[in-house]
């Protein structure tokens, strides 16, 4: 008997140990292991699962009794079976509506001859109170002084779980000077607090300091509160400012943006002339500063009819308020020349006009110089025309052309002082069909030239130069000329006969008297002009 007891006792211990090992190896899987839900959330499903078939299972919610659930059974206490069935070892539950009573651990027990338990942590989120900002330093201030330190706290209380807090300046996140979150667990939930230390800058004025809390239970996922920042400071300095893209001839606005709080009082200085805001002087008008949404101010000087001189001036601006004052220098520039729509000419147009005028003046000066000195195309033509006109004194106007018709009578003229200066010699001019006159002149050296009487005859256009009978013969008195130079190859004081266009012959040839007289007179005139031209060239060059 004793031997049997000694035998069964060790066997029982070994079986118990094996059974405990086997039981420990069997685990209940849960999906999910932890879940965050909100109050009044609908149809939340939780699942417990064993690796082999089960006979039945129970579900126990926090602060409630166990409930046995089977596939296909109706809802019990707002819960319904969820899963693939007992054969698959599944035991799950679908909660119709989440309440705060569901916050905690959900227990599921699965039986297959033995009981196996699993747990799911259910967190029912509770929205915390909206965040609040508390000003710590300075303790109370309507506005801040520039370059001073500000300290503020922000907290969101009684949430489940705790909220997350963030700092923003308008829409720009702030990371520098932010402390680590401080959490507190209380009966109503979890509270969190965050502080911020920041140096106030002039650019912060007019912006909002925002504390934003994020939580799953907030209606839109977040809630925020803000503090309006107002900073008192003098007008802030700027580097030398250049206002570009201005058009000459138009009315322009010279505008710069300055930071100041309170609003600045401004005064422009142009060439020693001071123009205060709201006033005008000549072409300049100083406008009242215009406040922008950013808290800065647009300061504008209007110039009517911008000129090139305006672009080369320095414009001085002084802005001041109760805190202090600041001086600025403004320059103007035009990127490219434009023609004003109202008809004004830009810089390019003015330069073009000046260059065109210079070119015209240079061309006129060259023509006058060439004509006066007989250079280029005026060398031969000028002397010939001058001599011919001074001698003959006729115009180009004639009657209807035809053989045997007389030219229009020439008008009486005398050599003027201008003609005498241009030709540098006095030329005897007589009127056609006038009685003989006695003319006396001087050469370039002041010596008297010889005096002679001359009668000019009307110039005829003969019908046939070969028939002398059709040309009436008229006697006239002319100066004594050595005609041998015109009819022979001999030299003369008048030069080579080829210079007057006559052929060189070795004997006299018969020419009608009227034609001979004309030829002789033309030769005399040409010789006189050539002599005068040689004297002029000798004196000038």
C-alpha positions as CSV (number, residue, x, y, z in Angstrom):
1,X,0.0,0.0,0.0
2,X,2.8,2.3,0.9
3,X,4.6,1.3,-2.3
4,X,1.5,2.3,-4.4
5,X,1.3,5.7,-2.8
6,X,5.0,6.2,-3.4
7,X,4.5,5.3,-7.0
8,X,1.4,7.5,-7.8
9,X,2.7,10.6,-6.0
10,X,5.7,11.2,-8.2
11,X,3.5,10.5,-11.3
12,X,1.0,13.1,-10.2
13,X,3.6,15.7,-9.8
14,X,5.1,15.0,-13.2
15,X,1.7,15.2,-14.9
16,X,1.0,18.4,-13.1
17,X,4.2,19.9,-14.3
18,X,3.6,18.8,-17.9
19,X,0.1,20.1,-17.8
20,X,1.4,23.5,-16.5
21,X,4.0,23.6,-19.3
22,X,1.4,22.8,-21.9
23,X,-1.0,25.4,-20.5
24,X,1.7,28.0,-20.5
25,X,2.5,27.3,-24.1
26,X,-1.1,28.0,-25.2
27,X,-1.6,31.8,-25.6
28,X,-4.6,33.9,-26.6
29,X,-3.9,36.3,-29.4
30,X,-5.7,39.7,-29.3
31,X,-6.3,42.1,-32.1
32,X,-5.6,44.9,-31.3
33,X,-3.6,44.7,-28.1
34,X,-4.6,48.4,-27.4
35,X,-7.1,50.7,-29.0
36,X,-7.9,54.4,-28.8
37,X,-11.5,55.3,-29.3
38,X,-13.6,58.3,-28.7
39,X,-16.8,58.6,-26.8
40,X,-19.9,57.7,-28.8
41,X,-17.8,56.0,-31.5
42,X,-19.9,53.3,-33.2
43,X,-19.3,49.6,-34.1
44,X,-15.9,49.0,-32.6
45,X,-14.7,45.4,-33.1
46,X,-12.3,43.5,-30.8
47,X,-11.0,39.9,-31.3
48,X,-9.5,37.2,-29.1
49,X,-8.2,34.0,-30.8
50,X,-6.9,30.6,-29.7
51,X,-4.8,28.3,-31.9
52,X,-7.4,25.4,-31.7
53,X,-11.1,25.0,-31.6
54,X,-13.0,26.1,-28.5
55,X,-16.3,25.1,-26.9
56,X,-17.4,28.6,-25.7
57,X,-16.1,32.0,-24.6
58,X,-17.0,35.0,-22.4
59,X,-16.3,38.7,-22.6
60,X,-16.0,41.0,-19.6
61,X,-15.9,44.8,-20.1
62,X,-14.5,47.2,-17.5
63,X,-17.0,48.0,-14.8
64,X,-19.4,45.3,-16.1
65,X,-20.1,41.5,-15.7
66,X,-19.0,38.7,-18.0
67,X,-21.2,38.0,-21.0
68,X,-21.2,34.7,-22.9
69,X,-21.4,35.2,-26.7
70,X,-22.1,32.7,-29.5
71,X,-22.1,33.0,-33.3
72,X,-25.6,34.0,-34.6
73,X,-27.0,35.0,-31.3
74,X,-28.7,38.4,-30.9
75,X,-27.0,41.4,-29.3
76,X,-26.5,41.4,-25.5
77,X,-26.0,44.6,-23.6
78,X,-24.9,46.4,-26.8
79,X,-22.5,43.6,-27.7
80,X,-22.5,41.1,-30.6
81,X,-20.3,38.0,-31.3
82,X,-17.5,38.8,-33.8
83,X,-15.2,36.3,-35.5
84,X,-14.9,33.2,-37.7
85,X,-16.6,30.8,-35.2
86,X,-15.6,28.5,-32.4
87,X,-14.1,25.9,-34.8
88,X,-11.5,28.5,-35.7
89,X,-10.9,29.3,-32.1
90,X,-12.2,32.9,-32.5
91,X,-14.0,34.8,-29.8
92,X,-14.6,38.5,-30.6
93,X,-17.1,41.2,-29.8
94,X,-18.5,44.3,-31.7
95,X,-19.5,47.2,-29.4
96,X,-22.4,49.1,-30.7
97,X,-21.5,52.5,-29.1
98,X,-18.4,53.5,-27.0
99,X,-19.0,55.1,-23.7
100,X,-16.6,56.2,-20.9
101,X,-17.5,53.0,-19.1
102,X,-15.6,51.1,-21.7
103,X,-12.3,52.8,-20.8
104,X,-9.9,50.1,-19.3
105,X,-9.1,46.5,-19.9
106,X,-11.4,44.1,-21.8
107,X,-11.0,40.4,-20.7
108,X,-11.9,37.5,-23.0
109,X,-11.9,33.8,-21.7
110,X,-11.8,30.9,-24.1
111,X,-12.6,27.3,-23.0
112,X,-11.6,24.0,-24.7
113,X,-11.8,21.9,-21.5
114,X,-9.6,24.5,-19.9
115,X,-9.9,28.2,-19.6
116,X,-7.5,30.7,-21.4
117,X,-7.6,34.5,-20.9
118,X,-6.6,37.4,-23.0
119,X,-6.8,41.2,-22.5
120,X,-7.2,44.3,-24.7
121,X,-6.5,47.8,-23.4
122,X,-9.3,50.1,-24.4
123,X,-8.7,53.8,-24.1
124,X,-11.7,56.0,-24.5
125,X,-10.4,59.5,-25.5
126,X,-11.9,62.5,-23.6
127,X,-11.3,65.9,-25.1
128,X,-9.3,68.2,-22.7
129,X,-10.3,71.8,-22.1
130,X,-9.2,74.3,-24.8
131,X,-5.7,75.5,-24.2
132,X,-5.0,78.6,-22.3
133,X,-2.1,81.1,-22.4
134,X,-0.8,82.7,-19.3
135,X,1.6,85.7,-19.5
136,X,4.3,85.3,-16.9
137,X,6.9,88.0,-17.9
138,X,6.0,90.8,-17.9
139,X,3.0,90.0,-15.7
140,X,0.7,92.4,-17.4
141,X,1.4,94.3,-20.6
142,X,-0.7,95.8,-23.3
143,X,2.4,96.2,-25.5
144,X,6.0,95.0,-25.3
145,X,9.2,96.9,-25.5
146,X,11.5,95.9,-28.3
147,X,14.5,93.6,-27.5
148,X,13.0,92.6,-24.1
149,X,12.3,89.0,-23.0
150,X,8.8,87.5,-22.9
151,X,7.8,84.4,-20.9
152,X,4.4,82.7,-21.4
153,X,2.8,79.3,-20.3
154,X,0.2,77.3,-22.2
155,X,-1.8,74.4,-20.7
156,X,-4.6,71.9,-21.8
157,X,-6.3,70.2,-18.8
158,X,-8.3,67.1,-18.1
159,X,-7.9,65.1,-21.3
160,X,-7.7,61.4,-21.9
161,X,-5.1,60.9,-23.1
162,X,-3.1,64.1,-22.7
163,X,-3.0,66.6,-25.5
164,X,0.0,67.7,-27.5
165,X,1.0,71.4,-27.4
166,X,2.8,73.5,-30.1
167,X,3.8,77.2,-30.4
168,X,3.4,79.3,-33.5
169,X,4.1,83.0,-34.4
170,X,1.3,83.5,-37.0
171,X,1.8,80.4,-39.2
172,X,5.5,80.0,-38.4
173,X,6.3,77.3,-35.9
174,X,8.5,78.2,-32.9
175,X,11.1,75.7,-31.7
176,X,13.7,77.8,-29.9
177,X,12.9,78.6,-26.3
178,X,10.2,75.9,-25.9
179,X,10.3,73.8,-22.7
180,X,9.7,70.1,-22.4
181,X,6.0,69.2,-21.8
182,X,4.9,68.7,-18.1
183,X,2.1,66.1,-17.5
184,X,-0.2,65.8,-14.5
185,X,-2.6,62.9,-13.9
186,X,-5.8,63.9,-12.2
187,X,-9.2,62.4,-11.5
188,X,-10.8,64.1,-14.5
189,X,-7.9,63.1,-16.8
190,X,-4.5,64.2,-17.9
191,X,-3.2,67.8,-18.0
192,X,-0.2,69.1,-19.9
193,X,1.8,72.4,-19.7
194,X,4.4,74.0,-22.0
195,X,6.3,77.3,-21.5
196,X,8.0,79.7,-24.0
197,X,10.8,82.2,-23.5
198,X,11.4,84.6,-26.4
199,X,13.2,87.9,-27.1
200,X,10.7,90.4,-28.6
201,X,11.8,91.8,-32.0
202,X,10.4,94.8,-33.9
203,X,9.2,92.4,-36.7
204,X,7.0,90.6,-34.1
205,X,4.7,93.6,-33.8
206,X,1.2,92.9,-35.0
207,X,1.6,89.1,-35.1
208,X,-0.2,86.5,-33.1
209,X,1.5,84.2,-30.6
210,X,-0.5,80.9,-30.9
211,X,-0.6,77.9,-28.6
212,X,-2.2,75.0,-30.5
213,X,-3.3,71.7,-28.9
214,X,-3.9,68.5,-30.8
215,X,-6.2,65.7,-29.5
216,X,-8.2,63.0,-31.1
217,X,-11.3,64.0,-29.2
218,X,-11.3,67.6,-30.5
219,X,-14.0,68.2,-33.1
220,X,-11.4,69.1,-35.8
221,X,-8.5,67.3,-34.2
222,X,-7.1,70.5,-32.7
223,X,-7.9,73.6,-30.6
224,X,-5.9,76.8,-30.2
225,X,-5.6,80.1,-28.4
226,X,-3.6,83.2,-29.3
227,X,-2.0,86.4,-27.8
228,X,-1.7,89.5,-30.0
229,X,1.8,91.0,-29.8
230,X,2.2,94.8,-29.9
231,X,5.8,96.1,-29.8
232,X,6.7,99.8,-29.3
233,X,9.9,100.7,-31.2
234,X,11.5,103.6,-33.2
235,X,11.6,103.4,-37.0
236,X,14.0,100.7,-38.0
237,X,17.1,101.4,-40.0
238,X,17.4,100.4,-43.7
239,X,20.4,100.3,-46.0
240,X,20.6,102.8,-48.9
241,X,17.5,102.1,-50.9
242,X,17.3,102.2,-54.7
243,X,13.9,102.6,-56.3
244,X,14.1,101.0,-59.9
245,X,12.0,100.9,-63.1
246,X,11.1,104.6,-63.2
247,X,10.2,106.3,-66.5
248,X,11.4,109.8,-67.5
249,X,8.5,112.2,-68.3
250,X,5.9,110.4,-66.2
251,X,4.5,111.1,-62.7
252,X,6.1,108.5,-60.4
253,X,5.7,107.3,-56.8
254,X,8.9,106.7,-54.9
255,X,7.9,104.3,-52.1
256,X,9.9,102.5,-49.4
257,X,8.6,100.3,-46.6
258,X,9.7,101.0,-43.0
259,X,8.9,99.4,-39.6
260,X,7.7,101.7,-36.9
261,X,5.3,101.6,-34.0
262,X,3.6,103.9,-33.2
263,X,3.1,105.3,-36.7
264,X,6.0,107.6,-37.9
265,X,5.9,111.2,-38.8
266,X,7.9,111.7,-42.0
267,X,9.7,114.6,-43.8
268,X,11.4,114.4,-47.3
269,X,14.4,116.6,-48.1
270,X,15.1,117.3,-51.8
271,X,18.0,119.6,-52.7
272,X,17.8,121.3,-49.4
273,X,14.0,121.7,-49.6
274,X,12.0,119.9,-46.8
275,X,8.5,118.6,-47.5
276,X,6.5,117.3,-44.6
277,X,3.9,114.6,-44.9
278,X,0.6,115.7,-46.4
279,X,2.3,118.7,-48.1
280,X,3.3,119.6,-51.7
281,X,6.0,121.8,-53.1
282,X,6.4,122.5,-56.9
283,X,6.6,119.0,-58.5
284,X,6.9,117.1,-55.2
285,X,4.2,115.8,-52.8
286,X,4.8,113.8,-49.6
287,X,2.0,111.4,-48.8
288,X,0.8,110.3,-45.3
289,X,2.3,106.9,-44.4
290,X,0.1,104.0,-45.2
291,X,-0.2,101.1,-42.7
292,X,0.1,97.6,-44.1
293,X,-1.3,94.3,-42.7
294,X,2.2,93.3,-41.6
295,X,2.4,96.4,-39.3
296,X,4.9,98.1,-41.6
297,X,4.3,101.5,-43.3
298,X,4.5,102.5,-46.9
299,X,6.2,106.0,-47.2
300,X,5.7,107.6,-50.6
301,X,7.1,110.7,-52.4
302,X,5.2,111.6,-55.6
303,X,7.2,113.4,-58.4
304,X,5.3,114.9,-61.3
305,X,7.1,114.7,-64.6
306,X,10.3,112.8,-63.7
307,X,13.4,114.4,-65.3
308,X,16.9,113.2,-65.9
309,X,18.1,115.5,-63.1
310,X,15.7,113.8,-60.7
311,X,17.5,110.5,-61.4
312,X,20.8,112.0,-60.2
313,X,19.6,113.4,-56.9
314,X,19.7,111.9,-53.4
315,X,16.4,111.9,-51.5
316,X,16.7,112.1,-47.7
317,X,13.9,110.9,-45.5
318,X,13.5,111.3,-41.8
319,X,10.9,109.2,-39.9
320,X,10.3,109.7,-36.1
321,X,7.8,108.7,-33.4
322,X,7.7,108.8,-29.6
323,X,10.4,106.2,-29.3
324,X,13.0,107.7,-31.6
325,X,13.9,108.7,-35.2
326,X,15.7,107.3,-38.2
327,X,17.2,108.8,-41.4
328,X,17.1,107.1,-44.8
329,X,18.8,107.8,-48.2
330,X,16.8,106.9,-51.3
331,X,18.1,106.8,-54.9
332,X,16.2,106.6,-58.2
333,X,17.0,104.7,-61.4
334,X,15.5,103.9,-64.7
335,X,16.3,100.4,-66.2
336,X,15.7,101.4,-69.8
337,X,14.6,104.4,-71.8
338,X,10.9,104.6,-72.7
339,X,8.8,107.1,-74.7
340,X,6.1,108.6,-72.6
341,X,2.6,107.7,-73.7
342,X,1.6,111.4,-73.4
343,X,4.2,112.3,-76.0
344,X,7.3,112.9,-73.9
345,X,10.6,111.7,-75.1
346,X,12.8,109.4,-73.1
347,X,16.5,109.4,-72.6
348,X,17.1,107.4,-75.7
349,X,15.0,109.8,-77.8
350,X,16.9,112.9,-76.4
351,X,20.3,111.4,-77.1
352,X,19.2,110.5,-80.7
353,X,18.0,114.0,-81.3
354,X,21.2,115.5,-80.1
355,X,23.3,113.2,-82.2
356,X,21.2,113.9,-85.3
357,X,21.6,117.7,-84.7
358,X,25.4,117.3,-84.4
359,X,25.6,115.3,-87.6
360,X,23.6,117.9,-89.5
361,X,25.8,120.8,-88.1
362,X,29.0,118.9,-89.0
363,X,27.7,118.3,-92.6
364,X,26.8,122.0,-93.0
365,X,30.1,123.1,-91.7
366,X,32.0,120.8,-94.1
367,X,29.9,122.0,-97.1
368,X,30.5,125.6,-96.3
369,X,34.3,125.0,-95.8
370,X,34.5,123.0,-99.1
371,X,32.6,125.7,-101.0
372,X,34.8,128.5,-99.5
373,X,38.1,126.7,-100.3
374,X,37.1,125.3,-103.6
375,X,37.7,121.7,-102.5
376,X,36.0,118.5,-103.6
377,X,33.1,119.0,-106.1
378,X,33.1,122.8,-105.6
379,X,36.6,123.2,-106.9
380,X,35.8,123.9,-110.6
381,X,32.1,124.5,-110.5
382,X,32.2,127.2,-107.9
383,X,34.6,129.5,-109.8
384,X,32.9,128.9,-113.1
385,X,29.4,129.6,-111.9
386,X,30.6,132.7,-110.0
387,X,32.4,134.2,-113.0
388,X,29.6,133.4,-115.4
389,X,26.9,134.8,-113.2
390,X,28.9,137.9,-112.4
391,X,29.6,138.5,-116.0
392,X,26.4,137.6,-117.7
393,X,23.9,138.2,-114.9
394,X,21.1,136.2,-116.5
395,X,18.6,133.7,-115.1
396,X,17.7,130.3,-116.3
397,X,14.2,131.4,-117.3
398,X,13.6,131.5,-121.1
399,X,10.7,131.7,-123.5
400,X,9.5,128.6,-125.2
401,X,12.6,127.0,-126.8
402,X,13.0,127.4,-130.6
403,X,15.5,128.2,-133.2
404,X,16.0,131.9,-133.9
405,X,14.2,133.0,-130.8
406,X,15.8,135.6,-128.5
407,X,16.4,134.8,-124.8
408,X,14.4,136.8,-122.2
409,X,16.2,140.1,-121.5
410,X,18.5,140.0,-118.6
411,X,18.1,142.2,-115.7
412,X,20.5,144.9,-114.8
413,X,22.9,144.0,-111.9
414,X,26.0,145.2,-110.3
415,X,28.7,143.2,-108.5
416,X,27.7,143.1,-104.8
417,X,30.1,143.2,-101.9
418,X,29.4,139.5,-101.1
419,X,30.1,138.5,-104.7
420,X,33.3,140.5,-104.6
421,X,34.4,138.9,-101.4
422,X,33.5,135.4,-102.6
423,X,35.4,135.9,-105.9
424,X,38.2,138.0,-104.2
425,X,38.2,140.2,-107.3
426,X,36.0,142.8,-108.9
427,X,34.3,141.8,-112.1
428,X,32.8,144.2,-114.5
429,X,29.1,143.7,-115.1
430,X,27.0,145.6,-117.5
431,X,23.4,145.5,-118.5
432,X,22.5,144.1,-121.9
433,X,21.3,146.7,-124.5
434,X,22.6,149.5,-122.2
435,X,24.8,152.4,-123.3
436,X,28.5,152.0,-122.9
437,X,29.7,152.5,-119.4
438,X,33.1,153.1,-117.9
439,X,34.0,150.7,-115.1
440,X,37.1,150.8,-112.9
441,X,38.1,148.2,-110.4
442,X,40.9,147.0,-108.2
443,X,42.7,143.7,-108.1
444,X,43.4,141.7,-104.9
445,X,46.5,143.9,-104.1
446,X,44.6,147.1,-104.4
447,X,46.0,148.1,-107.8
448,X,43.8,149.7,-110.4
449,X,42.9,147.4,-113.2
450,X,42.6,148.8,-116.7
451,X,39.4,150.6,-117.6
452,X,37.5,149.9,-120.7
453,X,34.1,150.7,-122.2
454,X,31.8,147.9,-123.1
455,X,28.5,147.4,-124.8
456,X,26.7,144.1,-124.4
457,X,24.4,142.9,-127.1
458,X,21.3,140.7,-126.9
459,X,22.1,137.0,-127.1
460,X,20.5,135.4,-130.2
461,X,19.8,131.8,-130.9
462,X,20.5,131.6,-134.7
463,X,18.5,129.3,-136.8
464,X,21.6,128.3,-138.9
465,X,25.1,129.2,-137.8
466,X,26.4,128.3,-141.2
467,X,24.3,131.0,-142.9
468,X,25.6,134.4,-141.8
469,X,22.8,136.3,-143.6
470,X,20.2,135.3,-141.0
471,X,22.2,136.9,-138.2
472,X,22.1,140.7,-138.2
473,X,25.4,142.3,-138.0
474,X,25.8,144.8,-135.2
475,X,28.8,147.0,-134.5
476,X,30.0,147.2,-131.0
477,X,33.0,148.4,-129.2
478,X,35.0,145.8,-127.2
479,X,38.3,145.8,-125.5
480,X,41.4,145.2,-127.4
481,X,42.2,141.5,-127.3
482,X,45.0,139.6,-129.0
483,X,42.8,137.3,-131.1
484,X,45.8,135.5,-132.4
485,X,45.7,133.4,-129.3
486,X,42.3,132.1,-130.2
487,X,43.0,131.3,-133.8
488,X,46.6,130.0,-133.7
489,X,48.6,127.8,-131.6
490,X,50.7,130.6,-130.2
491,X,50.9,131.2,-126.5
492,X,49.1,134.2,-124.9
493,X,48.8,135.8,-121.5
494,X,45.5,133.9,-121.3
495,X,47.1,130.5,-121.5
496,X,46.6,127.6,-123.7
497,X,43.7,127.9,-126.2
498,X,42.7,124.4,-125.2
499,X,41.6,125.8,-121.9
500,X,38.7,127.6,-123.6
501,X,37.7,124.7,-125.7
502,X,38.9,126.0,-129.1
503,X,40.8,123.9,-131.6
504,X,44.4,124.6,-132.3
505,X,44.9,125.9,-135.9
506,X,47.8,127.3,-137.8
507,X,45.8,129.8,-139.8
508,X,42.8,132.0,-139.5
509,X,39.4,130.5,-140.3
510,X,36.3,132.3,-141.2
511,X,33.6,132.5,-138.5
512,X,30.4,134.6,-138.7
513,X,30.9,137.9,-136.9
514,X,28.1,137.4,-134.4
515,X,29.3,133.9,-133.4
516,X,32.9,135.1,-133.3
517,X,32.0,137.9,-131.0
518,X,30.3,135.5,-128.6
519,X,33.2,133.2,-128.7
520,X,35.7,136.0,-128.0
521,X,33.6,137.3,-125.1
522,X,33.3,133.8,-123.6
523,X,37.0,133.2,-123.9
524,X,37.7,136.5,-122.3
525,X,35.4,135.7,-119.4
526,X,36.9,132.2,-118.9
527,X,40.5,133.6,-119.0
528,X,39.6,136.2,-116.4
529,X,38.0,133.6,-114.2
530,X,41.0,131.3,-114.5
531,X,43.4,134.2,-113.6
532,X,41.3,135.1,-110.5
533,X,41.1,131.5,-109.5
534,X,44.9,131.1,-109.7
535,X,45.4,134.2,-107.5
536,X,42.9,132.8,-104.9
537,X,44.6,129.4,-104.8
538,X,48.0,131.1,-104.4
539,X,46.8,133.3,-101.5
540,X,44.8,130.6,-99.7
541,X,47.2,127.7,-99.9
